[in-house]
């Protein structure tokens, strides 16, 4: 049986044209209150049509310490923010936020979704970024962890996880 390739012009609007994925299995941490890249959660994709939509999905596991009980995450296409809230005064904008428990063993699993219309047939890169959100005035150091709990003791009450990003091109 041979491979069948369909031309995107022969498919109805709303058809899935391609799916790209990336999985992060290692850990990462940051103390930054400005966005930094989540290493390993980026995808290069070349849209087949300028009318295509790109659906972005992500699940990320995080934890925090030093009074940090939430972290911000943002989708970015090249250098353009995707799926963030409307700017209002000095309020922070992001694609989604993770809220964490204060236990050293706990992690929080959060999902983010966004739709982009890049209007190009040139290669674009989608990535996930993260930052700490300072939640208290204790002066303690804030730190956001990915794919691990903040305690990290070597016993069976602590876990390691994986995080994922998916980009699906949908015909326009």
C-alpha positions as CSV (number, residue, x, y, z in Angstrom):
1,X,0.0,0.0,0.0
2,X,1.5,3.4,-1.0
3,X,1.5,6.7,0.7
4,X,-1.4,8.9,-0.4
5,X,-0.8,12.7,-0.4
6,X,-3.7,15.1,-0.6
7,X,-3.3,18.6,-1.8
8,X,-4.6,21.1,0.7
9,X,-6.7,22.7,-2.0
10,X,-8.7,19.4,-2.3
11,X,-9.5,19.3,1.4
12,X,-12.5,21.0,2.9
13,X,-12.1,24.1,5.2
14,X,-11.3,23.0,8.8
15,X,-9.2,20.0,7.8
16,X,-6.1,19.2,9.7
17,X,-3.1,19.8,7.4
18,X,-0.2,19.0,9.8
19,X,0.5,18.4,13.4
20,X,3.8,19.2,15.1
21,X,4.7,18.3,18.7
22,X,7.5,18.8,21.2
23,X,7.9,17.2,24.6
24,X,10.1,18.4,27.5
25,X,11.1,15.6,29.9
26,X,13.9,17.4,31.8
27,X,13.5,20.1,34.4
28,X,14.0,23.8,34.3
29,X,13.7,26.7,36.8
30,X,13.7,30.5,36.7
31,X,13.6,33.4,39.2
32,X,12.8,35.8,36.4
33,X,9.7,38.0,36.6
34,X,10.1,38.7,32.8
35,X,9.3,36.0,30.3
36,X,12.1,33.4,29.4
37,X,11.9,30.5,27.0
38,X,10.9,27.1,28.3
39,X,13.7,25.1,26.7
40,X,12.5,22.2,24.5
41,X,9.0,23.5,24.1
42,X,9.3,25.1,20.7
43,X,8.0,24.0,17.2
44,X,9.1,25.1,13.7
45,X,6.2,24.9,11.3
46,X,5.7,26.0,7.7
47,X,2.1,26.7,6.9
48,X,0.8,25.4,3.6
49,X,-1.5,28.4,3.0
50,X,-1.8,32.0,4.1
51,X,-5.4,31.3,5.1
52,X,-4.4,28.6,7.6
53,X,-5.1,28.8,11.3
54,X,-2.7,27.3,13.8
55,X,-4.2,25.8,16.9
56,X,-1.7,25.8,19.8
57,X,-2.1,23.5,22.8
58,X,0.2,23.0,25.8
59,X,0.2,21.1,29.0
60,X,2.9,22.1,31.5
61,X,3.6,20.9,35.1
62,X,5.1,23.4,37.5
63,X,5.7,24.2,41.1
64,X,7.1,27.2,43.0
65,X,8.9,28.3,46.2
66,X,9.6,31.3,48.2
67,X,6.0,32.4,48.5
68,X,5.4,31.9,44.8
69,X,2.0,30.4,44.2
70,X,1.5,31.1,40.6
71,X,3.5,31.3,37.4
72,X,2.7,32.9,34.0
73,X,3.0,31.2,30.6
74,X,2.8,32.7,27.2
75,X,2.7,31.4,23.6
76,X,5.0,33.2,21.1
77,X,5.2,33.0,17.3
78,X,8.7,34.2,16.4
79,X,8.6,37.5,18.5
80,X,4.8,38.0,18.5
81,X,2.8,37.1,21.6
82,X,-0.1,34.7,20.9
83,X,-3.3,34.3,22.9
84,X,-2.5,36.8,25.6
85,X,-5.1,38.9,27.4
86,X,-5.8,42.6,26.7
87,X,-3.3,45.0,28.2
88,X,-4.8,47.2,31.0
89,X,-2.6,49.6,32.9
90,X,0.2,47.8,34.8
91,X,-1.6,44.4,34.8
92,X,0.3,41.4,33.6
93,X,-0.7,39.6,30.4
94,X,-0.2,36.0,29.6
95,X,-1.7,33.1,27.7
96,X,-2.4,31.1,30.9
97,X,-1.5,31.0,34.6
98,X,-0.6,28.1,36.9
99,X,-1.7,28.2,40.5
100,X,0.3,26.0,42.9
101,X,-0.1,24.5,46.3
102,X,2.4,25.4,49.0
103,X,3.4,21.7,49.7
104,X,7.0,20.8,48.7
105,X,5.7,17.6,47.0
106,X,2.9,19.2,45.0
107,X,3.0,20.1,41.3
108,X,0.3,21.8,39.2
109,X,-0.6,20.7,35.8
110,X,-2.0,23.5,33.6
111,X,-3.2,23.6,30.0
112,X,-3.1,26.5,27.6
113,X,-4.8,26.9,24.2
114,X,-4.6,29.6,21.5
115,X,-5.4,30.1,17.9
116,X,-3.1,32.0,15.5
117,X,-3.4,33.2,11.9
118,X,0.2,33.8,10.8
119,X,-0.8,34.8,7.2
120,X,2.4,33.3,5.7
121,X,3.8,30.3,4.0
122,X,7.2,30.9,5.4
123,X,8.6,28.9,8.4
124,X,7.5,30.2,11.8
125,X,8.6,29.1,15.3
126,X,6.1,28.7,18.1
127,X,7.4,28.5,21.7
128,X,6.3,28.6,25.3
129,X,7.7,31.2,27.7
130,X,7.4,31.4,31.5
131,X,7.9,33.9,34.3
132,X,7.4,34.1,38.1
133,X,4.6,36.2,39.5
134,X,5.5,37.8,42.8
135,X,2.6,37.1,45.1
136,X,3.7,38.4,48.4
137,X,5.8,41.1,50.0
138,X,7.9,38.8,52.2
139,X,11.0,39.6,50.3
140,X,11.8,35.9,49.8
141,X,13.3,34.7,46.6
142,X,10.7,33.5,44.0
143,X,11.4,30.5,41.9
144,X,9.3,28.6,39.3
145,X,10.1,25.0,38.5
146,X,9.0,23.0,35.4
147,X,8.5,19.2,35.5
148,X,9.4,18.8,39.2
149,X,8.1,19.6,42.6
150,X,10.0,22.3,44.6
151,X,11.2,19.9,47.3
152,X,12.9,17.4,45.1
153,X,13.7,14.9,47.8
154,X,14.7,11.4,46.5
155,X,11.7,9.4,47.7
156,X,8.4,8.2,46.4
157,X,6.3,11.2,47.5
158,X,8.0,13.4,44.9
159,X,7.5,13.1,41.1
160,X,9.0,14.1,37.8
161,X,6.7,14.8,34.9
162,X,6.8,15.8,31.2
163,X,5.3,18.9,29.5
164,X,4.1,19.2,25.9
165,X,3.3,21.7,23.1
166,X,1.3,20.8,20.0
167,X,0.7,23.0,16.9
168,X,-2.0,21.9,14.4
169,X,-2.4,23.6,11.1
170,X,-6.1,23.9,10.0
171,X,-7.1,24.7,6.5
172,X,-8.9,28.1,6.1
